[in-house]
Amino acid sequence: MLCISGGMKSLSQYRADNAISQRAFAERLGVSQSLISRIEHGTVSPSLSLAVKIEFATEGNVTAVSLAQAKDAA
């Protein structure tokens, strides 16, 4: 799972807070549910374009920069 400090939410925390399933979030982005799961568990990092889509879809609660930093910290 992504653990972001400084008040930013992890993707899994954002989804939980907003009652959005991995499948529904994945469909919103046009990707597979398994990709969202792998991103949340830190086994894969999103492409830059997907990271930007995630930031947009979460209204900035999960930023593209935080996704990159979380992967670097893993």
MARROVO-151404 format. One record per atom (N, C-alpha, C): residue number from 1; residue in one letter; atom name; x, y, z. Coordinates in Angstrom, 2 decimals. Layout:
BEGIN
   num   residuo   atomo        px        py        pz
   NUM         a      CA         X         Y         Z
...
end
This chain:
BEGIN
   num   residuo   atomo        px        py        pz
     1         m       N      0.84     -1.17      0.00
     1         m      CA      0.00      0.00      0.00
     1         m       C      0.89      1.23      0.00
     2         l       N      0.42      2.27     -0.65
     2         l      CA      1.15      3.53     -0.67
     2         l       C      0.95      4.24      0.65
     3         c       N      2.01      4.71      1.22
     3         c      CA      1.94      5.48      2.47
     3         c       C      2.53      6.84      2.21
     4         i       N      1.70      7.82      2.08
     4         i      CA      2.13      9.17      1.77
     4         i       C      1.95     10.02      3.02
     5         s       N      2.98     10.74      3.41
     5         s      CA      2.86     11.62      4.56
     5         s       C      2.53     13.03      4.09
     6         g       N      2.36     13.92      5.04
     6         g      CA      2.12     15.32      4.70
     6         g       C      0.69     15.61      4.33
     7         g       N     -0.25     14.77      4.73
     7         g      CA     -1.65     15.06      4.50
     7         g       C     -2.19     14.52      3.19
     8         m       N     -1.34     14.08      2.29
     8         m      CA     -1.82     13.50      1.05
     8         m       C     -2.30     12.09      1.33
     9         k       N     -3.28     11.67      0.58
     9         k      CA     -3.84     10.35      0.78
     9         k       C     -3.18      9.34     -0.15
    10         s       N     -3.13      8.10      0.33
    10         s      CA     -2.75      7.02     -0.56
    10         s       C     -3.95      6.73     -1.46
    11         l       N     -3.69      6.07     -2.54
    11         l      CA     -4.78      5.73     -3.46
    11         l       C     -5.80      4.84     -2.76
    12         s       N     -5.33      3.85     -2.02
    12         s      CA     -6.27      2.96     -1.33
    12         s       C     -7.08      3.72     -0.27
    13         q       N     -6.45      4.67      0.42
    13         q      CA     -7.18      5.46      1.42
    13         q       C     -8.21      6.36      0.74
    14         y       N     -7.83      6.95     -0.38
    14         y      CA     -8.78      7.78     -1.13
    14         y       C    -10.00      6.95     -1.53
    15         r       N     -9.74      5.75     -2.07
    15         r      CA    -10.86      4.90     -2.49
    15         r       C    -11.74      4.52     -1.31
    16         a       N    -11.11      4.16     -0.18
    16         a      CA    -11.88      3.77      1.01
    16         a       C    -12.73      4.94      1.51
    17         d       N    -12.14      6.11      1.58
    17         d      CA    -12.86      7.29      2.06
    17         d       C    -14.04      7.65      1.17
    18         n       N    -13.94      7.29     -0.10
    18         n      CA    -14.99      7.65     -1.06
    18         n       C    -15.82      6.46     -1.52
    19         a       N    -15.65      5.32     -0.84
    19         a      CA    -16.41      4.09     -1.13
    19         a       C    -16.37      3.73     -2.62
    20         i       N    -15.16      3.74     -3.18
    20         i      CA    -14.96      3.39     -4.58
    20         i       C    -14.17      2.09     -4.64
    21         s       N    -14.69      1.10     -5.32
    21         s      CA    -13.98     -0.17     -5.45
    21         s       C    -12.82     -0.03     -6.44
    22         q       N    -11.89     -0.95     -6.33
    22         q      CA    -10.78     -0.96     -7.30
    22         q       C    -11.34     -1.09     -8.71
    23         r       N    -12.32     -1.95     -8.88
    23         r      CA    -12.91     -2.17    -10.21
    23         r       C    -13.53     -0.89    -10.76
    24         a       N    -14.31     -0.19     -9.94
    24         a      CA    -14.96      1.05    -10.40
    24         a       C    -13.92      2.12    -10.72
    25         f       N    -12.89      2.23     -9.88
    25         f      CA    -11.86      3.22    -10.13
    25         f       C    -11.10      2.88    -11.41
    26         a       N    -10.79      1.61    -11.59
    26         a      CA    -10.09      1.17    -12.79
    26         a       C    -10.91      1.47    -14.04
    27         e       N    -12.21      1.20    -13.98
    27         e      CA    -13.08      1.48    -15.13
    27         e       C    -13.09      2.97    -15.45
    28         r       N    -13.09      3.80    -14.42
    28         r      CA    -13.07      5.25    -14.61
    28         r       C    -11.81      5.68    -15.37
    29         l       N    -10.70      4.98    -15.12
    29         l      CA     -9.42      5.32    -15.75
    29         l       C     -9.16      4.56    -17.04
    30         g       N     -9.96      3.53    -17.30
    30         g      CA     -9.75      2.73    -18.50
    30         g       C     -8.60      1.74    -18.38
    31         v       N     -8.38      1.24    -17.15
    31         v      CA     -7.33      0.26    -16.90
    31         v       C     -7.94     -0.94    -16.17
    32         s       N     -7.13     -1.96    -15.95
    32         s      CA     -7.63     -3.15    -15.26
    32         s       C     -7.63     -2.97    -13.75
    33         q       N     -8.51     -3.71    -13.10
    33         q      CA     -8.55     -3.71    -11.63
    33         q       C     -7.23     -4.21    -11.07
    34         s       N     -6.64     -5.19    -11.73
    34         s      CA     -5.38     -5.74    -11.23
    34         s       C     -4.25     -4.70    -11.27
    35         l       N     -4.27     -3.81    -12.24
    35         l      CA     -3.26     -2.75    -12.29
    35         l       C     -3.41     -1.81    -11.10
    36         i       N     -4.64     -1.45    -10.77
    36         i      CA     -4.87     -0.59     -9.60
    36         i       C     -4.36     -1.29     -8.34
    37         s       N     -4.64     -2.57     -8.21
    37         s      CA     -4.16     -3.33     -7.06
    37         s       C     -2.64     -3.33     -6.97
    38         r       N     -1.98     -3.54     -8.10
    38         r      CA     -0.51     -3.57     -8.10
    38         r       C      0.07     -2.20     -7.77
    39         i       N     -0.56     -1.14     -8.24
    39         i      CA     -0.11      0.22     -7.90
    39         i       C     -0.26      0.45     -6.40
    40         e       N     -1.41      0.07     -5.85
    40         e      CA     -1.65      0.27     -4.41
    40         e       C     -0.68     -0.52     -3.54
    41         h       N     -0.29     -1.70     -4.01
    41         h      CA      0.63     -2.53     -3.23
    41         h       C      2.10     -2.21     -3.51
    42         g       N      2.35     -1.30     -4.44
    42         g      CA      3.71     -0.87     -4.72
    42         g       C      4.53     -1.83     -5.57
    43         t       N      3.88     -2.78     -6.21
    43         t      CA      4.62     -3.71     -7.05
    43         t       C      4.86     -3.18     -8.45
    44         v       N      4.13     -2.14     -8.81
    44         v      CA      4.31     -1.49    -10.10
    44         v       C      4.03      0.00     -9.91
    45         s       N      4.73      0.81    -10.67
    45         s      CA      4.43      2.24    -10.63
    45         s       C      3.67      2.61    -11.90
    46         p       N      2.75      3.55    -11.79
    46         p      CA      1.98      3.94    -12.97
    46         p       C      2.84      4.74    -13.94
    47         s       N      2.47      4.67    -15.20
    47         s      CA      3.12      5.54    -16.19
    47         s       C      2.81      6.98    -15.82
    48         l       N      3.56      7.89    -16.38
    48         l      CA      3.30      9.31    -16.11
    48         l       C      1.88      9.69    -16.50
    49         s       N      1.44      9.22    -17.66
    49         s      CA      0.09      9.59    -18.10
    49         s       C     -0.98      9.01    -17.17
    50         l       N     -0.77      7.79    -16.67
    50         l      CA     -1.74      7.21    -15.74
    50         l       C     -1.68      7.93    -14.39
    51         a       N     -0.49      8.29    -13.93
    51         a      CA     -0.37      9.03    -12.67
    51         a       C     -1.13     10.35    -12.75
    52         v       N     -1.04     11.02    -13.89
    52         v      CA     -1.77     12.28    -14.08
    52         v       C     -3.28     12.01    -14.09
    53         k       N     -3.71     10.93    -14.72
    53         k      CA     -5.14     10.57    -14.73
    53         k       C     -5.63     10.30    -13.31
    54         i       N     -4.80      9.61    -12.51
    54         i      CA     -5.17      9.33    -11.12
    54         i       C     -5.31     10.63    -10.34
    55         e       N     -4.36     11.53    -10.53
    55         e      CA     -4.43     12.83     -9.85
    55         e       C     -5.71     13.57    -10.23
    56         f       N     -6.04     13.58    -11.50
    56         f      CA     -7.25     14.25    -11.96
    56         f       C     -8.50     13.57    -11.39
    57         a       N     -8.53     12.22    -11.44
    57         a      CA     -9.70     11.47    -10.97
    57         a       C     -9.92     11.62     -9.47
    58         t       N     -8.85     11.86     -8.73
    58         t      CA     -8.97     12.02     -7.27
    58         t       C     -9.03     13.49     -6.86
    59         e       N     -9.19     14.36     -7.84
    59         e      CA     -9.26     15.81     -7.61
    59         e       C     -8.06     16.30     -6.81
    60         g       N     -6.90     15.73     -7.11
    60         g      CA     -5.66     16.17     -6.48
    60         g       C     -5.37     15.57     -5.12
    61         n       N     -6.26     14.72     -4.62
    61         n      CA     -6.02     14.08     -3.32
    61         n       C     -4.86     13.09     -3.38
    62         v       N     -4.67     12.46     -4.52
    62         v      CA     -3.51     11.59     -4.76
    62         v       C     -2.79     12.21     -5.95
    63         t       N     -1.59     12.72     -5.72
    63         t      CA     -0.89     13.42     -6.78
    63         t       C      0.04     12.50     -7.56
    64         a       N      0.33     12.89     -8.78
    64         a      CA      1.28     12.14     -9.61
    64         a       C      2.64     12.09     -8.93
    65         v       N      3.04     13.18     -8.32
    65         v      CA      4.32     13.23     -7.61
    65         v       C      4.32     12.26     -6.44
    66         s       N      3.23     12.20     -5.69
    66         s      CA      3.17     11.29     -4.54
    66         s       C      3.25      9.84     -4.98
    67         l       N      2.67      9.52     -6.13
    67         l      CA      2.76      8.15     -6.65
    67         l       C      4.20      7.80     -6.99
    68         a       N      4.92      8.74     -7.59
    68         a      CA      6.32      8.50     -7.93
    68         a       C      7.17      8.39     -6.67
    69         q       N      6.92      9.24     -5.69
    69         q      CA      7.69      9.21     -4.44
    69         q       C      7.42      7.93     -3.67
    70         a       N      6.19      7.46     -3.69
    70         a      CA      5.85      6.23     -2.97
    70         a       C      6.59      5.05     -3.56
    71         k       N      6.71      5.01     -4.87
    71         k      CA      7.43      3.91     -5.52
    71         k       C      8.91      4.00     -5.18
    72         d       N      9.47      5.20     -5.18
    72         d      CA     10.88      5.37     -4.84
    72         d       C     11.17      4.93     -3.41
    73         a       N     10.21      5.14     -2.51
    73         a      CA     10.39      4.79     -1.10
    73         a       C     10.22      3.30     -0.85
    74         a       N      9.55      2.61     -1.77
    74         a      CA      9.27      1.18     -1.58
    74         a       C     10.50      0.33     -1.77
end
